[in-house]
Amino acid sequence: MPHLHYTNDFTGRISLLATIKEKVDADGVHGELVRMLASKGIDLDKDMVACNDAINNHKLFLAAEKRSQKLCQQRNTLMKPIMKHLRGCNQFLKNLFSPNTKSLGDWGTTITNNGKIIYPSGAEKRVSLLLLLKTKHESYTIPSSPLLTYLSENAISLETDANNGAIALLRQTSFVAANNIAINYRQKRDKQLAKTLEDTREIGSFLMKLYASTTKALGDYGFEVVDTVEVAKERTIKIVFGGIKLQLKVKIGSTISNTGNTDLNIYKGKLIAGIPFLLKAGTSMIASKGCSIFSVLNLSMSESGDFVLIPE
């Protein structure tokens, strides 16, 4: 059965409305949509103004997002050698203290009863862990620190790592600020587009009924008509740090599985609003009634997330 395919691409959505407006203007007062638009209270001129405002906020969003990604990359570049050195130091001390591996706790490190070293997430906590290790190392005078030989042999300077860690935290602060700005512009953009998306779908639905036997005529309005039946497939969706995904569709009874390392908030409906369901990393939920359309917020401000939609 023929159906309409709506793109999730921002540019595609703007283009669709612009094509509809161009066709309606060309048809004039006797066009087939004139009465329908009036009865539904759809004002395409207002929609185009909203789109132009959304375009401006989209440009600001992209600029802020680019800056946040650059800052995130700079932070990660600084943190990578720090974590490599930190892991190496802890493994050396773990072997040195064995079987009394719990002594690593004196160096600020968390280790399980099974001997697994636990590293916290986030630059702040990881830099704090480095500083605890550095403080413990420097507390030795006579005898010298048990870590001294390892540091010398591997050309590791905890002082350099601490300085780079401080810079990484500055980049982290700037990244969070830039990311928040990007989120703000994106939310403004999406809010401005919300009514136009409803209007284009209303128009598409009307035209599908009007041209029930000649659906390809909808192409004149910019709509894409698909003749094949859509088969539900498993979908993997990535969501950037602090990012959102709006108006996702899933059949009731399908599984929403958080396969990433970050916790996600799941909101019923088209927007990030109301009381969310917390979908922790590595867990799943079944889409219940009211959740056929849902939105997602990545709670992490430093790591991208992944989730999978598994059809019933």
N, C-alpha and C positions, 0 to 999 in steps of 0.2 A: 504494500500500500504506500503510495507517495506521501512523503512527509517533508517538513522544512528542516534544514540543517542550519543552526545558528552558531556562528563562530564565537569563541571566547576571546579572540584577539581584539585589543582595544581599537586599533586602526580599522579593522574589519567592521566593528560595530558602528563606528563613526561613518564609514563609507556607506553602509547600508542605509542609515537614516538620510544621508545626503542624496542618495539615489532615489529614495522614496519621495523626498521633498522635490527633487528636480522633475520627477514624473508627474506628481500632483500639480505642480506649477504649469507644466507643459499642457496638461489636460484641461486646465482652466476650470471655470465654474460648473461646467457640465461633466466633469470627471466622475468616475464611479466611486471615488472615495469621499467626495465632498460631504454627502449626507452622513455617511458613517462617521467621519471625523467629528462632525458637529454633534452627533448624538452621543458619542463617547467622550466629548469634551477634550479631544486631542488637538493641541495647537502646535503644528509643526514648526512655526516660527520660534516659539518659546523653546521647543526641543533643540533647535539649531543653536540658539543662544546658549543653552545649557551645555551643548556639545563643545562650543567654542571655549567656554569657561573650563570645561573638563580637559580640553586639549592643552590649555595653559598650565593647568595643575599637573597634567601628565608629563609635560616637559620639565617642570620643577621637580616632580617625583623622580624622573629618570636621572636628573643631575644629582639630586641628593643621594639616590641609590648608588650611583657610580662612585660618589665620594665615600660613602659608607663602605662599599666593597673594597675600595683602595685602602682605606684605613684598616679594615679587617685583615687584608692581605699583609699589610705592614706589621700589624700586631702578630699575626701567625708566623711571619718570617723571623721576628725577634724571639718568639716563644719556642720555636722548633729546636734550636740548639740547647736552649735552657732545659727543656724537657729531656732531651737526649742525655745531657750531662747529669741531670737529676736521677734519671732511671739508672744510669751507669753507676753513680755513687751509691745508690740504695742497694743495687745488686751486689756490689763489692762488700758493703757493710753486712748485708744479709749473710753472705758466705763466710765473712770473717767472724760474725757472732754465732754462727750455727753451732749447736742446736738452739741456742738462746736467742732466736730471731726477734723475740718481743722487745729486745733492747733497741730495735729501730725506733720504737716509740719515743725514746729519749732524744731522737733527732727530728722529731715532729712527724714521722711517717706512720701511717696506719697500715698494719699488717694483720691478716686473719690468722686464726689458729692453724690453718692449713698452709700458711706461709705465702699467701698471695698478697702482694703489695697493692694497696688501693690508692689511686690518684684522684684527687677531686677534679671536677670539671670547672671551667672558667679561669680566665687569666689571673684574676685577683687571688683566688685560693691557691693557685699553682705557684705564683710568685711568693705568696706567704710561706708556702712549704719550702721553697728555696731559701728564703731568709732564715727560717728555723734551722735548716741544715747548716747554713753558713754561720749562724750564731753559735751553734753547738761546736762546729769545727774550730772556730776562733777562741772558744772558751778553754781550749787545752793550751798549757804552757809546758809543763814537765809532768809526765811524758808528753811528747808531741801528739797531735791528732792522729788517730788510726787511719784517717782519710788522706793524710798528707802525701803518702807515697803514690796512691792512685791518682790524685790530682796532678802530681808532678809528671808521672809517667804518661798521662794522657793530655798534658798541656791544657788543663782546665783551670780557669781563673774564676772563682766564685764571686770575686769583686766585679769582674767584667759582666758576669751573668746577672748580678744584682742591679748593676747600672742599666743593662739592657732590659731587665724586667721592669724597672721604673719607667723607661721609655715606652715599653709595651703597654703599661697601664695607662699612660697618657693617650696612646693610640686607641686603647679600649674605650676610654671616656669619650674621646672625639667620635669614635665609631658609633657608640650608643646614641650620642646627640644627633649625628647625621642620619642614623637609621630611624630615629623617632621623627625627624623632619620628613624623611621619605614616607614613612607610614602615614603621617598627617596629610601630606599632599595626595597620597593614594586614596585615603579615605574620603577626602573632599572630592576627588575625581569620581570615585565610585558612587558617591551620594548624588552628584550632579547628573550622572548617567542613569540612575535607577529608574526615573520616570520615563526617559527616552527608551529604555529597554522594554519596559512594560508596553509602551505605545507601539513599538515595532512589532512585538509579538501579537498585540491586539490586531494590528493591520494585517499581519501575515495570516492569522487565523481567519479573518474575514475574507481575504482574497482566496484562500484555499477552498472556502465554501463557494465563493462566487465563481471560481474557475475549476470546479470539481472535476470536469471532464477534460480540461485543457490547462493543467497545472503549470506547464512550462511557461505560460504567459506571466507568471510571477517573476520570471527573470527580468522583465522590463522594469520591475521595481527594485531589483537588486537582490531578490531572494534566491537561495539555492534550494531547488527541489530535488530530493533524492528518491529514486524509485525502489531501491532495494530495502529489504527489511533489516533494521539494525539489530544485530545479535549482541547481547550483553557479553562483554569480555572483561577479564581481569585487568584493572588499570592501576599502574603505579604512578603516584603523583609526588613531585618534589615541592617543598615549600621552604623558601629562604628564611634565614634567621629573622625573627620578629615579623615574618610575613603572614599574609592571609590568603585564603582561597574562598571565593564567594560562589554561592548558587550551584554547588555541586549536586548532581542528581544520582540517586541510587534507588534500586527497588527495595521495598520493605522485606526484611529477612536476609538481605545481603550482609556481608561482613566488612567492617571497616577496621583494618589492621595497621597499627602503628609499628612499622618496621624500622624506623629510624632510632636515633639516640636521644631525641628530645621529646618532651611532653607536649601534647597538643590539647587545645580546647576545642570541643565540637559544639557548635551552636545550631539549633534547629532554625531553619528558615534561610532567607537570602542574605542576611546581614550579620555582622558581629554584634549581636545584641541579645539581651536576656541572660539567663543563667546557663552557663555551659556545662558540658560533661567533660571531665578530665580524662583524657585517654593517654595513659602513661606509656613511655617508651617500652616496646616489646609486648604490649597487650592489644586486645581486640575487643570490638563491641559489635552487636547485631543492630542493624538499622531498624528501629521500631517505628510505630505509627507516629507521624509528625516529623520524621527525619528523612523523608524521601528527597527533600531539598535541604541541604545543610551547608554550613560555612565552617572554616577551620582557621585557627590562630596558632602559630608556632610560638610557644612560650619562651623559647631560648632566644637570647639576644646575641649569641655567638656561633651557633651551629645550625646548619640547614637540617630539615627533617624530611622523612619519607613516610607515606602511608599508601596502603593498597586497598582498592575497592574490589571485593570478591563477590561476584553475582551469586544469588541464591541457587 
